[in-house]
Amino acid sequence: MVTVPPSAATAPRDAREWLDVLLGGHVPREGDLQQLVRDCPTENDLVEYKAAAWVLGLKAAADLRDYVAAFANVSGGIIVLGYDRAGTRFDDVKPPGRASVEDWIATSTASLRPYFHLPPRQWIVSVAGSSVGVIVVPRAPTLIPILNGSVRRYPMRWGASVEYLPEDLALDILIGRRRNPFQTTVPARRARLRRPHGRGSLWDGGVPESHIPSVERPREVLCSSEMVAPEEWHGI
């Protein structure tokens, strides 16, 4: 099949247009990636760049899975593996071991496939002799959890970073309303949306004693710690 590049009149000019074009079936070429980084020089809520050296990190496979899930949980997005944003150059991507780039991407994101109607698209594009990986993520039909032991986390792409929703808040979103507006917890206990790699938090759900609602159990606050089992959803 021959892919016809976008005409000058319809060529993408921002991240949203690039995402729509790539999800629509356009196969990226060298010139497309060079234009993409010119149109989107910085990372945003739809674009993530990773230098080739990042792929060699010990947590790269797990982090790639989280990036894909975070994009899928919000609006979709584009991940370029092999672009050094600081040096504004493309580098050759070589995963650890003998795996090809395609196999490494597929293995890293294999656990996410059941959550997609159409899985993320991926290509290896030669740019100035370097092999660059491109992953285009559609929006998932439902929120995708990441399991960390027995704890479910829901990565979300907010701006140029990945944040994690607590499981109880994500469940509220999935259900559409709260089972109980006031949940049993300790006032001093705080619910946090953590940034990756320990870079602080987005907001803090701790409630001062003076602001605790006056209800039958005064130690209840608007910070959920109770879960609704799926089999109970029909009774909500």
C-alpha positions as CSV (number, residue, x, y, z in Angstrom):
1,M,0.0,0.0,0.0
2,V,1.3,3.4,-0.9
3,T,0.9,6.1,1.7
4,V,0.4,9.6,0.2
5,P,1.9,12.3,2.4
6,P,-0.3,15.2,3.5
7,S,-0.5,18.0,1.0
8,A,0.8,21.5,1.9
9,A,-2.8,22.7,2.4
10,T,-3.6,19.9,4.8
11,A,-0.3,19.3,6.5
12,P,-0.4,19.2,10.3
13,R,0.6,22.3,12.2
14,D,0.2,21.3,15.9
15,A,0.2,18.2,18.1
16,R,-3.5,17.6,17.8
17,E,-3.4,17.6,14.0
18,W,-0.3,15.4,14.0
19,L,-2.1,12.9,16.3
20,D,-5.2,12.9,14.1
21,V,-3.2,12.4,10.9
22,L,-1.1,9.5,12.4
23,L,-4.1,7.8,13.9
24,G,-5.9,8.2,10.6
25,G,-3.4,5.9,8.8
26,H,-0.6,8.1,7.6
27,V,2.8,6.3,7.9
28,P,5.4,8.8,9.1
29,R,8.6,9.3,7.1
30,E,11.8,11.1,7.9
31,G,10.5,14.5,6.8
32,D,7.4,14.0,8.9
33,L,9.4,13.6,12.1
34,Q,11.6,16.5,11.3
35,Q,8.5,18.6,10.8
36,L,6.9,17.3,14.0
37,V,9.8,18.4,16.2
38,R,9.7,21.8,14.5
39,D,5.9,22.2,15.0
40,C,6.1,20.8,18.6
41,P,9.6,21.7,19.9
42,T,8.5,21.1,23.6
43,E,6.6,18.2,25.2
44,N,3.0,18.8,26.0
45,D,-0.2,16.9,26.8
46,L,0.0,15.1,23.4
47,V,3.7,14.7,22.7
48,E,6.6,13.0,24.6
49,Y,10.2,12.8,23.4
50,K,12.8,10.3,24.7
51,A,16.5,10.3,23.8
52,A,18.0,7.0,22.7
53,A,19.9,6.7,26.0
54,W,16.6,6.7,27.9
55,V,15.7,3.3,26.5
56,L,18.7,1.7,28.2
57,G,17.5,2.7,31.7
58,L,16.5,0.0,34.1
59,K,12.9,1.4,34.4
60,A,12.5,2.3,30.8
61,A,10.1,-0.6,29.9
62,A,7.9,0.1,32.9
63,D,8.0,3.9,32.3
64,L,7.1,3.4,28.6
65,R,4.0,1.3,29.7
66,D,3.0,4.1,32.0
67,Y,3.4,6.8,29.3
68,V,1.2,4.8,26.9
69,A,-1.4,4.3,29.6
70,A,-1.3,7.9,30.6
71,F,-1.9,9.1,27.1
72,A,-4.6,6.5,26.5
73,N,-6.4,7.6,29.7
74,V,-6.7,11.2,28.6
75,S,-6.6,12.2,24.9
76,G,-4.1,9.9,23.2
77,G,-0.7,11.0,22.2
78,I,2.6,10.6,20.3
79,I,5.8,9.1,21.8
80,V,9.0,9.5,19.9
81,L,11.9,7.3,21.0
82,G,15.3,8.6,19.8
83,Y,14.9,12.3,19.8
84,D,17.2,14.3,22.1
85,R,15.3,17.4,22.8
86,A,18.1,19.1,24.6
87,G,20.5,18.5,21.6
88,T,17.7,18.9,19.0
89,R,19.0,15.8,17.2
90,F,17.8,12.2,16.4
91,D,19.7,9.3,17.8
92,D,19.8,5.6,17.0
93,V,17.5,3.6,19.4
94,K,19.0,0.3,20.6
95,P,17.1,-1.5,23.4
96,P,19.0,-3.6,25.9
97,G,19.9,-7.1,24.8
98,R,19.2,-8.3,21.3
99,A,15.6,-7.3,21.1
100,S,14.6,-5.2,18.1
101,V,12.9,-1.8,18.8
102,E,9.6,-3.2,17.7
103,D,9.8,-6.2,20.0
104,W,10.9,-4.1,22.9
105,I,8.0,-1.7,22.5
106,A,5.5,-4.6,22.1
107,T,6.8,-6.5,25.1
108,S,6.9,-3.3,27.3
109,T,3.2,-2.5,26.5
110,A,1.8,-6.0,26.2
111,S,-0.2,-5.8,29.4
112,L,-2.2,-2.8,28.0
113,R,-3.5,-4.4,24.8
114,P,-6.8,-5.8,26.3
115,Y,-7.9,-2.2,27.1
116,F,-7.8,-1.0,23.5
117,H,-10.3,-1.5,20.7
118,L,-7.5,-0.5,18.3
119,P,-4.0,-0.9,19.8
120,P,-1.4,1.8,19.6
121,R,0.4,2.1,16.2
122,Q,4.2,1.9,16.0
123,W,6.8,2.4,13.4
124,I,10.6,2.5,13.1
125,V,11.6,5.5,11.0
126,S,15.1,6.1,9.6
127,V,16.1,9.7,10.2
128,A,19.6,10.7,9.0
129,G,20.6,7.1,9.3
130,S,19.3,6.7,12.9
131,S,16.4,4.3,13.8
132,V,13.7,6.3,15.6
133,G,10.7,4.7,17.2
134,V,7.3,6.3,16.9
135,I,4.3,5.2,19.0
136,V,0.9,6.7,18.4
137,V,-1.6,6.1,21.2
138,P,-5.4,6.3,20.7
139,R,-7.7,7.3,23.6
140,A,-8.8,4.1,25.4
141,P,-12.5,3.4,25.9
142,T,-12.0,3.0,29.6
143,L,-9.4,4.0,32.2
144,I,-6.3,1.8,32.2
145,P,-4.9,0.8,35.5
146,I,-1.3,-0.1,36.3
147,L,-0.8,-2.7,38.9
148,N,1.9,-2.1,41.5
149,G,1.8,-5.2,43.6
150,S,-1.8,-5.2,44.9
151,V,-2.3,-1.5,44.3
152,R,-3.9,-0.1,41.2
153,R,-2.7,3.2,39.9
154,Y,-4.2,5.2,37.0
155,P,-1.6,7.3,35.1
156,M,-2.9,10.4,33.5
157,R,-1.2,12.8,31.1
158,W,-1.5,16.3,32.4
159,G,0.6,18.9,30.6
160,A,4.1,17.5,30.0
161,S,4.0,15.1,33.0
162,V,2.4,11.9,34.1
163,E,0.3,12.0,37.3
164,Y,-1.4,9.1,39.1
165,L,-5.0,9.0,40.3
166,P,-5.7,7.1,43.5
167,E,-7.8,4.0,42.9
168,D,-10.8,5.4,44.9
169,L,-10.9,8.6,42.8
170,A,-10.6,6.7,39.6
171,L,-13.4,4.4,40.6
172,D,-15.6,7.5,41.3
173,I,-14.9,8.6,37.7
174,L,-15.7,5.2,36.3
175,I,-18.9,4.9,38.2
176,G,-20.0,8.5,37.5
177,R,-20.9,9.4,41.1
178,R,-19.8,8.6,44.6
179,R,-21.3,5.8,46.6
180,N,-20.9,7.7,49.8
181,P,-20.0,11.5,49.8
182,F,-18.3,11.0,53.2
183,Q,-15.8,8.2,53.6
184,T,-14.3,6.9,56.7
185,T,-10.7,7.9,57.2
186,V,-8.4,9.7,59.6
187,P,-8.3,13.5,59.2
188,A,-4.5,13.6,59.2
189,R,-4.4,11.0,56.4
190,R,-3.6,12.6,53.1
191,A,-4.4,11.5,49.5
192,R,-1.8,12.5,47.0
193,L,-1.4,12.5,43.3
194,R,2.2,11.8,43.0
195,R,4.5,12.9,40.2
196,P,6.8,10.3,38.7
197,H,10.3,9.9,40.3
198,G,9.2,11.6,43.5
199,R,8.9,15.1,42.1
200,G,6.3,16.4,44.6
201,S,2.6,16.2,44.2
202,L,-0.2,17.8,42.2
203,W,-2.5,18.4,45.1
204,D,-2.9,17.4,48.6
205,G,-6.2,16.1,49.9
206,G,-5.5,16.6,53.6
207,V,-8.3,18.3,55.5
208,P,-7.6,20.5,58.6
209,E,-9.5,19.6,61.8
210,S,-11.4,22.9,61.7
211,H,-12.8,22.0,58.3
212,I,-14.1,18.5,59.0
213,P,-17.8,18.4,58.2
214,S,-20.2,18.1,61.2
215,V,-21.7,14.7,60.7
216,E,-22.6,11.7,62.9
217,R,-19.0,10.5,62.8
218,P,-16.8,13.6,63.1
219,R,-13.7,11.7,61.9
220,E,-15.2,11.4,58.4
221,V,-13.7,13.6,55.6
222,L,-14.1,14.0,51.9
223,C,-11.2,11.7,51.2
224,S,-12.3,8.3,50.1
225,S,-10.7,5.1,51.4
226,E,-13.5,2.7,50.9
227,M,-13.9,0.8,47.6
228,V,-17.0,-0.4,45.8
229,A,-16.7,-3.9,44.5
230,P,-17.7,-4.3,40.8
231,E,-20.6,-6.6,41.8
232,E,-22.1,-3.8,43.9
233,W,-22.1,-1.3,41.1
234,H,-25.6,-2.2,39.9
235,G,-27.0,-1.1,43.3
236,I,-25.5,2.4,43.2
